[in-house]
Amino acid sequence: MKTTILSFVLLFLAGPALAQAPVGNAEAAKGKISMCEGCHGIPDYRTAYPHVYHVPLIMGQQPVYIANALHEYKSGARSHPSMRAIAESLSDQDIADLAAYFSQDHK
């Protein structure tokens, strides 16, 4: 019973936030992906800024993960200078579109 009530309360509180999220358009994202594919579209790519690390491929990732990550970079909750600069330039609709595009498998 407590679990049911807690679930209802969480859903009730999250409802307005979920309802306001824009719907992503994968087709619209095609004009926005160049800034992502330069790093995230190259298998085994490594970058040297701000330090050397493996850049993950993001194609096929869950859209909620991509959107959350971009929002966290934009807010500063995630720290990476290049990603923060890119994310700060994105609107909420851009983020939703990119999440929709990269969640698909484009083989």
C-alpha positions in Angstrom: 0.0 0.0 0.0 2.8 2.4 0.9 4.5 1.7 -2.4 1.4 2.4 -4.3 0.8 5.7 -2.5 4.4 6.7 -3.0 4.3 5.9 -6.7 1.2 8.0 -7.1 2.7 10.9 -5.2 5.9 10.8 -7.3 3.9 10.5 -10.6 1.7 13.4 -9.5 4.7 15.6 -8.7 6.6 14.7 -11.8 3.5 15.0 -14.1 3.9 18.7 -14.8 7.6 18.5 -15.6 7.0 15.5 -17.9 4.2 17.2 -19.7 6.3 20.2 -20.5 9.2 18.3 -22.2 9.2 18.9 -25.9 8.7 16.0 -28.2 11.9 15.2 -30.2 11.9 15.1 -34.0 14.7 12.9 -35.4 14.3 14.4 -38.9 14.8 18.0 -37.6 17.9 16.9 -35.7 19.7 16.1 -39.0 20.6 19.7 -39.3 22.0 19.8 -35.8 24.1 16.7 -35.5 27.4 17.9 -37.0 28.6 19.2 -33.7 28.0 15.8 -32.1 29.2 13.4 -34.8 32.7 15.0 -35.0 33.5 13.2 -31.7 30.6 10.8 -30.9 30.3 9.3 -34.4 33.8 8.0 -34.7 34.5 4.4 -33.4 37.3 4.3 -30.9 37.8 8.1 -31.0 39.9 9.7 -28.3 40.2 13.3 -27.5 43.0 15.2 -25.8 40.9 18.1 -24.2 40.8 18.6 -21.3 42.6 15.3 -21.0 42.9 12.1 -23.1 39.9 9.9 -22.8 37.7 7.6 -25.0 34.7 9.4 -26.4 31.6 7.2 -26.3 29.5 6.4 -29.3 26.0 7.7 -28.6 24.0 6.2 -31.4 21.3 3.8 -30.1 21.5 5.3 -26.6 18.2 5.8 -24.7 16.7 9.2 -25.5 16.0 10.1 -21.9 19.7 9.5 -21.1 20.9 11.7 -24.0 18.5 14.5 -23.0 19.3 14.3 -19.3 23.1 14.4 -20.1 22.7 17.4 -22.3 20.6 19.2 -19.7 23.2 18.4 -17.0 26.1 19.7 -19.2 24.0 22.8 -19.9 23.3 23.5 -16.2 26.9 22.7 -15.1 25.8 19.6 -13.2 28.2 17.6 -15.4 31.6 19.1 -16.0 33.3 19.0 -19.4 34.2 22.3 -21.1 33.5 21.3 -24.7 30.2 19.6 -23.9 29.1 22.5 -21.7 29.8 25.0 -24.4 27.8 22.9 -26.9 24.9 22.2 -24.6 24.6 25.9 -23.6 23.9 26.7 -27.3 21.0 24.2 -27.4 17.4 24.9 -26.8 15.2 22.4 -25.1 13.7 21.5 -28.5 17.3 21.0 -29.9 18.0 18.6 -27.1 14.8 16.7 -27.6 15.5 16.4 -31.3 19.1 15.2 -30.8 17.9 12.7 -28.2 15.3 11.4 -30.7 17.9 11.2 -33.5 20.7 9.5 -31.5 18.3 7.0 -29.9 17.8 5.4 -33.3 20.1 2.9 -34.8 21.5 4.5 -38.0 23.6 1.6 -39.4 
